[in-house]
Amino acid sequence: MCSRVHRVLVALAAAGVVLLSAGCHREAPPAAAAAMQAMPVQVSPVQPTNVPESDTYVATVKSRRSSTMQPQVDGNVTKILVKSGDHVRPGQVLMQIDPLKQVAAVQAQQAAEIQTRAQFQYNQSDLQRQKQLFEAGVISRQAYDQAVQNMGTSQGAFTASQAQTSTQRTLLSYYQIRAPFAGVVGDIPVHIGDYVSPTTLLTTVDQVTDLEAYIYLPTDRAADAKTGLPVELLNEDGKKLASSSIYFVSPEVDNGLQGILAKAPVPANSNLRNGQILNARVTWQTRNAPVVPVLAVTRIGGLPFVFVAQPSGNGFIAHQKNVQLGEPVGNNYPVLGGLSQGDKVIVSGLQMLQEGMPVKPLG
């Protein structure tokens, strides 16, 4: 029994020695972490610049010269010489309506003209003969006067016949539908063989080199609407298609749209088409205001914030500010409040920034 107790005491003593040894060799606590390194960031100082005040409206492109082609005569379409989208020259034949009846009318009138001319020429010669006989005392004054009358009557009939022939030839030209000016052919709803009349729409011809944008401005902008205002024509994505300026402002309000019509010429190289609907950004005025880059703005709960590099001790820290912004202009937001001139707005590494984080401004 004493031997067993002795062994237990020896084991406990050995364990104590081990623990004491481990305690003597315990490592010292780690040193304090080194100070956080400043993060390099690109900054953009808040500086005043020219900021345009503008609004965007729906606009429609229209041709200054657009013609609706309708026939002046009745008949069946026998030829369609163009297709939609064709570029045509002034006077180019687009379609033909069956001219057979009118051709017959022209030929009949030409025959009538020949008859009246022959009668006129006969009476003209007869007058010369009658004049010689009258002067020789062979015929009476009455016979001579009769010859003068016959010649005048036949001359009038011949002149009238010539005019009628010209009229019939003009009517014959109406059976050919010609382009009134250089332009592009629109939709062609008729087909060969269709019977058409003066109320039938054959096609349209639009001049593509002389377009203008129709912009309806709100009536509350009536005092600001004037010629010379800059206009940017934009597609649905906001991409600028062309630049122009207002050259016409209607003195009246459109009753249907309750807007003021303004027109701006469309540059010839814009590749816009007649009837195209797009957006028009009208710049009302330009004012001097501070701006911040769009890339510097983050939104939290729908509110816009920016980080600025704020001086702190011997360096800078990131400080988040709530700002009030206007509508974006290009790649910048006009600043309405929350920033001061000269503030260094951080534009890079925003996803890694935290309030109070040391930063090193670059740029």
Residue pairs with C-beta under 8 A, 6 or more apart in sequence:
36 357
36 358
37 358
38 315
38 316
38 358
38 359
38 360
39 349
39 352
39 353
39 357
39 358
39 359
39 360
40 359
40 360
40 362
41 309
41 318
41 346
41 347
41 348
41 349
41 353
41 359
41 360
41 361
41 362
42 346
42 347
42 348
42 361
42 362
42 363
43 309
43 344
43 345
43 346
43 347
43 361
43 362
43 363
44 292
44 293
44 296
44 344
44 345
44 347
44 363
45 342
45 343
45 344
45 345
46 290
46 291
46 292
46 335
46 339
46 340
46 341
46 342
46 343
46 344
46 345
47 290
47 291
47 341
47 342
48 288
48 289
48 290
48 341
49 288
49 289
49 290
49 291
49 332
50 286
50 287
50 288
51 286
51 287
51 288
51 289
51 291
51 326
51 329
51 332
51 334
52 230
52 283
52 284
52 285
52 286
52 329
53 283
53 284
53 285
53 286
53 287
54 281
54 282
54 283
54 284
54 327
54 329
55 221
55 281
55 282
55 284
56 234
56 279
56 280
56 281
56 282
57 215
57 216
57 217
57 279
57 280
57 282
58 216
58 277
58 278
58 279
58 280
59 213
59 214
59 215
59 233
59 264
59 277
59 278
59 279
59 280
60 213
60 214
60 275
60 276
60 277
61 211
61 212
61 213
61 214
61 266
61 272
61 273
61 274
61 275
61 276
61 277
61 278
62 211
62 212
62 213
62 214
62 274
62 275
63 183
63 206
63 207
63 208
63 210
63 211
63 212
63 274
64 207
64 210
64 211
64 212
65 181
65 183
65 206
65 207
65 210
66 204
66 205
66 206
66 207
66 274
67 180
67 181
67 183
67 204
67 205
67 206
68 201
68 204
69 94
69 177
69 201
69 202
69 203
69 204
69 205
70 198
70 199
70 200
70 201
70 202
71 97
71 174
71 177
71 196
71 197
71 198
71 200
71 202
72 174
72 198
73 97
73 102
73 171
73 174
73 175
73 198
74 195
74 196
74 197
74 198
75 97
75 98
75 99
75 101
75 175
75 195
75 196
76 97
76 98
76 193
76 194
76 195
76 196
77 95
77 96
77 97
77 98
77 190
77 191
77 192
77 193
77 194
77 196
78 96
78 97
78 98
78 192
79 95
79 96
79 192
80 94
80 95
80 188
80 190
80 191
80 192
81 93
81 94
81 95
81 96
82 88
82 92
82 94
82 95
82 185
82 188
82 203
83 185
83 188
84 185
84 186
84 187
84 188
84 203
85 184
85 185
86 184
86 185
87 182
87 183
87 184
87 185
88 94
88 179
88 182
88 183
88 184
88 185
88 205
89 179
89 182
90 179
90 180
90 181
90 182
91 178
91 179
92 178
92 179
93 176
93 177
93 178
94 177
94 178
94 179
94 185
94 202
94 203
94 205
95 176
95 177
95 190
95 202
95 203
96 175
96 176
96 177
97 175
97 176
97 177
97 196
98 175
99 172
99 175
99 176
102 168
102 171
102 172
102 175
103 172
105 168
105 171
105 172
106 165
106 168
106 169
106 172
109 161
109 164
109 165
109 168
110 165
112 161
112 164
112 165
113 158
113 161
113 162
113 164
113 165
115 161
116 154
116 157
116 158
116 160
116 161
117 158
117 161
119 154
119 157
119 158
120 151
120 154
120 155
120 157
120 158
122 154
123 147
123 150
123 151
123 153
123 154
123 155
124 151
124 154
124 155
126 147
126 150
126 151
127 147
127 148
127 150
127 151
129 147
130 139
130 143
130 144
130 146
130 147
131 144
131 147
133 139
133 143
133 144
134 140
134 141
134 143
134 144
177 202
179 185
179 205
180 205
181 205
181 207
182 207
183 205
183 206
183 207
183 208
184 205
184 206
184 207
184 208
184 274
185 203
185 204
185 205
186 203
186 204
186 205
186 206
187 203
187 204
188 202
188 203
189 201
189 202
189 203
190 196
190 200
190 201
190 202
190 203
194 200
196 202
206 274
208 273
208 274
209 268
211 265
211 266
211 270
211 272
211 274
212 263
212 264
212 265
212 266
213 231
213 233
213 244
213 263
213 264
213 265
213 266
213 278
213 280
214 261
214 262
214 263
215 231
215 246
215 261
215 262
215 263
215 264
215 280
215 282
216 254
216 257
216 259
216 260
216 261
216 262
217 225
217 249
217 259
217 260
217 261
217 262
217 282
218 259
218 260
219 253
219 258
219 259
219 260
221 260
221 284
222 253
222 260
224 284
224 285
225 246
225 249
225 260
225 262
226 246
226 249
227 245
227 246
227 247
227 248
227 249
228 245
228 246
228 247
229 245
229 246
229 262
229 282
229 283
229 284
230 243
230 244
230 245
230 282
230 283
231 243
231 244
231 245
231 246
231 264
231 280
231 281
231 282
231 283
232 240
232 242
232 243
232 244
232 280
232 281
232 283
233 240
233 241
233 242
233 243
233 244
233 264
233 266
233 270
233 272
233 278
233 279
233 280
234 240
234 241
234 278
234 279
234 280
234 281
235 241
235 278
235 279
236 278
236 279
238 279
241 270
241 271
241 272
241 278
242 266
242 267
242 270
242 272
243 267
244 264
244 265
244 266
244 267
245 264
246 262
246 263
246 264
246 282
247 263
247 264
247 265
248 261
248 262
248 263
249 260
249 261
249 262
250 260
250 261
250 262
252 260
253 259
253 260
254 260
254 261
262 282
264 280
266 272
272 278
289 326
289 334
289 335
290 334
290 335
290 339
290 341
291 329
291 332
291 333
291 334
291 335
292 306
292 323
292 325
292 332
292 333
292 335
292 339
292 345
293 331
293 332
293 333
293 345
293 347
294 328
294 331
294 332
294 333
295 331
295 347
296 306
296 307
296 345
296 346
296 347
296 350
297 304
297 305
297 306
297 323
297 325
297 333
298 304
298 305
298 306
298 350
299 305
303 322
304 322
304 323
304 324
304 325
304 333
305 320
305 321
305 322
305 323
306 320
306 321
306 323
306 338
306 339
306 345
306 346
307 318
307 319
307 320
307 321
307 345
307 346
307 350
307 353
308 318
308 319
308 321
308 339
308 343
308 344
308 345
308 346
309 316
309 317
309 318
309 319
309 344
309 346
309 359
309 361
310 316
310 317
310 318
310 319
312 358
315 358
315 359
315 360
316 344
316 358
316 359
316 360
316 361
317 356
317 357
317 358
317 359
318 346
318 353
318 354
318 355
318 356
318 357
318 358
318 359
319 355
319 356
320 353
320 355
321 338
321 339
322 338
323 335
323 336
323 337
323 338
323 339
324 335
324 336
324 337
324 338
325 333
325 334
325 335
325 336
326 333
326 334
326 335
326 336
327 334
339 345
344 361
346 353
346 359
346 361
353 359
